[in-house]
Amino acid sequence: MSADQLNWDDLRIFLAVARTGNLAKAARKLHIDQSTVSRRIAQLEYALGASLFERSHAGLALNGFGGELLDSVQGMDNGFAALTATLDRQSSALHGPVRIGTMEGIASLYLSSRLVDFNREYPGITVELVTSAQQLYVTRREADVFLGFFKPHGKGLDAELMGRFSLHLYAADSYLKEHGTPEDVEALAQHKFVGYIEDLIQIDAVRWLEEAVDKPCYAFQSSSMLAQMFAAAAGMGIVLLPEFADAGRFGLRRLLSDEVRGTRDLWLSVHRELRYVPRVKAAVGFLENLLFKDPLFAQT
């Protein structure tokens, strides 16, 4: 087939389906009907004379040809984003959405309350704070900016170390009253813990309890850090939490501060072609200023 038979709208829909692996999710992302998405994918496959996806009850997965097409279309999408960035820079437009992706804990317990200052400074910019148990890829436009506990890698990606945070053991007074307060590391073997579900961990950086405590005995496990914290606050067991969670406000007391302490790095990543779009630049600058000045993220 010739290139003039290709329709960019079809390719844009293909890109959304490839990224989500689901017709319904792609339709919601594009604000169109699912039937339209299905029809346009079929239209594209007909024009190309080949299928692009393996279809199953779990969704749609790219086949070999679909993967090759994705590489090409992502290049086109990046070029369009670069053009948009150029136009935005010329207009100095400080309006529109900025999507910040990060982990549930830092989003809910730290960022959300501090973004009010960003809103006051940039009232024309809408922040979309997306939480995920895995990396959100700025190279796939899942987020404009990503804050994570590991250094991400990707083509055209700028990654910057924001700092390092500490993790400590915490427990509620109700738990300590029933089970006693551990006086040293050896005493932890007699206690119950709250932590992540091993086979559901998608980011190795959150395997922090096992690094700090040898073979912890779990009373409760959850894929949610917030659920862990509130279970511990109810007296379920001892939990290891980042210092930025400010666990004391939920009635949790820090234990063995000097003996048990973990650390993790905090990285910010943004696509190079979007970094200087005014609204993205404003968000990155705000996060840099916030995190570099906060002693909770001191780079030690």
N, C-alpha and C positions, 0 to 999 in steps of 0.2 A: 504494500500500500504506500501512497505518497504522504509526505508530512502534512500537506494541506487538508487531508482528511481527518486529522486529529483535532479534537476540540478541547481547549484548555479547561473548560468547565468539567468535562468528563474526567480529565486527568486530576483535577482538584478533588473531585469526589473519590477517585481511585486512591488518592493520597490519604484522605480521611479514613477510608475503609482499611487501608493497609496499616495505618497507625493504630486504629482501634480494634481491628479484627472482628468487627461486629457492625452489621448494617444499621441497627437501631441507634447505636452510640454515634456512628458517623452522621446519621440523619440529625440527631440532636445537636451535634457539634456544628453542622452546616445550616441548621434551622430550616430544613426541608423535610418532606415526607419520606418515610422509609421506602415506600414503593418507588419514589423517584430515584432514590439511590440505587435500588436494585435494577431499575430499568436502565439507568445511565451506565452502570457497570456492564450489563449485558450488551448495551450498545457499543461500549468501548471494546469489549472482547470480540464482538462481531467485526468491528472495523479492523482490529488487529489480526483477526483470523486465528486467535489462540486464546485459551483460558488463562486467567491470571491467578486464580485462587483454588485451593483445595477446600471443599466445603464439608463441614461436619456439624454434629449437634453442638459442639463447643464453640463454633463460629467459623470464621474464614481465615485461612493461613495462606500466605503467598506461596505459589509454586516457583520453580526455577526461573521461568520467564517473567513472572510477576516481580521477583526480587530484582532482576536486571532492570525492569522498567522503573521500579521504585528508586533505584540509584539515580537514574536519569531525571526523573520527575522531581526528586528532592533537590537536585542541582538547580532546576528551573525555579523551584519554590524559594530557594536561597537567593537566587538572582532577583526575584520579585521583591523579597524582603529587603534586599540591599537597595533597590530602587525606592521602596517605601521609606527606608531610613534616610535616604538622600533628600527626598521631598519633605520629610518631617523636619530634618535639620534646617532646611531652607525656610520653613515656615515657623520654626521654633515653637511648635505646638506642644504645650504642656497640658494636654487633655487626652482622654481616652483611657482604656484599661491597661494595667500592668499586672501580669500574672506571676506571683512569687510562689514557687514550689519549695516545700521543705518537709521535715518530719513532724508528726503529730504533736509531740511534746513541746518542741521549741515554738511551733506555731501557736498552740493554745495557751501555753504557760508563760511565754515570753514575748513573742512578736505582736500578737493581736492587741494587747493593751498599749503597746508603744507606737503602733501605726497611726494612732490618733494624731500624733505630732506631724506625721507625714501628710495626713489629710488636711490639717490646718495650713501647712506650708504650700501644698499643691491641691487645692480644692477641685481642680478640673480633672484630676487623675483618679480613677477608680482602681483600688487594689483588689485583686482576686487572689486570696491566700488559699493555696491548694495543698492539702496534706496527703502524704502517701507513705506507705511502708516500704517503698522501693524508690529507686532513683527516677525522677522525672527528667526527661531528656529535652534540654533546650534546643538541641540540634533537630528535634522532631516537632518543635513548637508546642510541646506539652507545657512548657513554662517559659517565661521570658528570662527569669532569674531563678537560680536554684541554690538553696543553702543545704549543705549536707555534711555528714560526719566523716567524709572520705574525699579524696581528691578525684574528681571525675575526669574522664578522658573522652575525647571526641574531636572530630575534624572541625576546625574553625571555632574552637571553644577557648575562651579565656577563663582560667581558674585562678583564684586568689585566696591565700590563707588569711582568714579573718581573725583567728586566734585559737585558743585552747581552753576548754572548760573542764572543771573537776566533777567527779561523781563521788557520792558518799552514801553510807548506809543510814537508813532512817527507820524508825518504828514509832507506833502510837503508844501513848501512856497505858492504854488499856491492854495492849499486848505485853508490855514490859511488866505491868502489875501481875499478869497471869503467869508469865514465863521467866521473869527476871531480866535484869539488864546485863548483857555480856560485858565482862570486865576486860577480856583480851580476845585475841583472834582465835585461840584454841577453844574458847567457850562457844564460838559460833556453831560448832558441830552439834550442839544440843538445841539449836533453834530452828524455827521454820522460816521459809523465805517465800517471797513473791517475785516472779520474774516472767520472762518471755517463754512462749511455747517453742521448743527447740526446732521441730520440723516445719514451723511456719515462719521462722526468721528468714527474711529476704536480704538483709544487709548485715554483713559480718560485724560491722562496727558496733552493733547493739548487743553483742555477746559479752557484755561487760561484767555481769555478776559472776560468771564462772572464772573470769580472770582475777577477780578480787577475793572470792571465797572458794575454797576447795570443796567440791562435791556438795553443793547446797541441797538441803532437804526441802522440797517445795510443798507448800500448803495450797498455793494458788498460782496459776500461770495464765497469761493472756497475751495476745498479739498487740494489745493496746497499752502504751505506757501510762495513759491516764487511768485506765481500769486498774492497773497495778498500784498506782499511787493511792487511789481511793479505797482499794481493798486493804492496803496497808494502814491507811488512816482509820479504817473500821476495826483494826486489830487482827487482821488475818496473818500477818507475819512481817519480817524485815524486808525492806526493799532497797535497791541501789538506784539512786536518782541523780540526774545532773543538778549541779548547784543552782543553775538558772531557773529550775522549777520552783524555787522558793518554797520548799515543802513545809516549812514551819507554819505558814499561814493556814495549812490544812491540818494542823495539830500533830505533825510528825516531828520527832526529836532526832537530831543527828547522833550517831553512835560511832565510837572508835575513830574519831576524826584523823588522828595521827597515824593509826595503825592500818586503816583500810581506806584507800583513796585511788580512784581510777582517773584517767584523763582521756580526752578525745579532741581531735582537731575539728575546727569548723571551717568549711570551704564555701566560697561563693563562686558560682560559674555563670557565665552569660555568653551568648553567641557573639562572636566578634563583629558580625555585620549588623547586630542590633544594639550593641553597647552604647552607641552615641545617638540613638533615637532619643529625643529629649525626655520623653516620659520614662524610658528605661534608664537613661543616664541619671535622672532624678532619683529613681528608686535605688539604683546601685550606690549613688552618693550618700543617700540617707542611711542605707544599711552599713556602709563603710564607716561613716561618722558615728553611728550608734554603737557598733560592735568594737571598733578600735578604742573608743573612749570608756567602754564598760569594763571595770576590773574583773568581772566574771569571765571575761574572755581574754585575759592577759596572755600574751605570747611568751610563755616562760619555757 
